[in-house]
Amino acid sequence: MTPPGATDPFGAAGSRPRLLVLEPYFGGSHRDFLHNLAAHLPFSFKLLTLPARQWKWRMRLSAPYFADLMRGMEPPELVFCSTFVDVAALRGLAPAWIRQVPVLTYFHENQFVYPVQKEDARDLHFALTNYTTALASDGLAFNSRYNLDTFLTGLRGLLDKAADIDLTPLAAAIPAKSVILPPGLDFQGFDPAPRRENGAGPVIVWNHRHEHDKNPARFFEAMYRLDQEGIAFKLVVLGQTFRASPAIFAEARERLAHRLLHWGYVESRQEYINWLQRGTVVVSTAGHEFFGLAIIEAVRAGCRPVLPDRLAYPELFPATFRYADQEFYPVLVEALRQGALPASEAIGLTEALAWPRLAKRYQDWFAGFLNGRTPRA
């Protein structure tokens, strides 16, 4: 990880366009996204980063922090930010050259529908920061149509609160400078391994964060029912645990101990892939997700997906893999009966999201601003 404030060149400048990347939350999928972007695009990347923690403080204060680091810096030809950068503040505080250089922002998420605990009130200032960032950026990319649509819907509702200020013309400019660019995935090592019958039945995989927005209660209630009905299955529970993880995780670990093959986060990427390759079915019961990287990885490894018919999943997978909420359990049982995906189907469902396939779309988007053009959504 890049130390706070340090620069991290991904390539010698030479004649390649110079891109300055600002990422205040440099960890997890954000970090992987930038590493792969730099590896697959013919540009010279320089990163200013902060570790992936305290996201609210990052969103409040990373703009003045980065603006100060940019003083005396040779101007790049393009600036690329995540939404944890307040771009409006950045352009007001950074050296004067920032007004002459295109600034693009990538929306991994938006704060209009980002989940909060039921007992917490939504801090609309973060949504407003998304709004002013969108206005101050020259181009916007969203990782899914669902992300863009919920952003625009939330924005309309928020601006309605300012009844005596007409901000409609400003908001109307946002879709015109927005594109949908899925985050690419590195599928090296993920392709399905030969399946061996183990006599213990199919393996169900959960590979999500252990948090309330993933609706673990619905998932584990279905596991309890499978267990009570005597349906053969084993369970692999992956994903990161937090101090405030819902209590049902501890309960399920005890009640389903006789079904478990593995429980908990694995540090090794290869071990993570190995567990996915042992899976038969991967399940999402999420109430919130902007994309679904973990599901796509599991599908690439050969797991048959069982997915809600909402969020970004209608953009990503055919209806045969999606369920209406009231149909979850029978769809899950049928998926277990059908078994793991054939390798050709697993690859076919995911190959369009591989970095070698997506890189040209990102290159064209960047090049449009470098050449003075503005791509349309």
Secondary structure as GFF3:
##gff-version 3
##sequence-region A 1 377
A	DSSP	beta_strand	18	26	.	.	.	ID=ss1
A	DSSP	alpha_helix	28	40	.	.	.	ID=ss2
A	DSSP	beta_strand	44	51	.	.	.	ID=ss3
A	DSSP	alpha_helix	55	69	.	.	.	ID=ss4
A	DSSP	beta_strand	78	82	.	.	.	ID=ss5
A	DSSP	alpha_helix	87	93	.	.	.	ID=ss6
A	DSSP	three_ten_helix	96	99	.	.	.	ID=ss7
A	DSSP	beta_strand	103	107	.	.	.	ID=ss8
A	DSSP	alpha_helix	124	136	.	.	.	ID=ss9
A	DSSP	beta_strand	139	142	.	.	.	ID=ss10
A	DSSP	alpha_helix	145	159	.	.	.	ID=ss11
A	DSSP	alpha_helix	168	176	.	.	.	ID=ss12
A	DSSP	beta_strand	178	180	.	.	.	ID=ss13
A	DSSP	beta_strand	203	206	.	.	.	ID=ss14
A	DSSP	three_ten_helix	212	214	.	.	.	ID=ss15
A	DSSP	alpha_helix	216	228	.	.	.	ID=ss16
A	DSSP	beta_strand	234	237	.	.	.	ID=ss17
A	DSSP	alpha_helix	248	255	.	.	.	ID=ss18
A	DSSP	three_ten_helix	257	259	.	.	.	ID=ss19
A	DSSP	beta_strand	260	263	.	.	.	ID=ss20
A	DSSP	alpha_helix	269	278	.	.	.	ID=ss21
A	DSSP	beta_strand	281	283	.	.	.	ID=ss22
A	DSSP	alpha_helix	293	300	.	.	.	ID=ss23
A	DSSP	beta_strand	304	308	.	.	.	ID=ss24
A	DSSP	alpha_helix	313	316	.	.	.	ID=ss25
A	DSSP	three_ten_helix	319	321	.	.	.	ID=ss26
A	DSSP	beta_strand	322	323	.	.	.	ID=ss27
A	DSSP	three_ten_helix	325	327	.	.	.	ID=ss28
A	DSSP	alpha_helix	328	338	.	.	.	ID=ss29
A	DSSP	alpha_helix	343	350	.	.	.	ID=ss30
A	DSSP	three_ten_helix	351	353	.	.	.	ID=ss31
A	DSSP	alpha_helix	355	370	.	.	.	ID=ss32
###
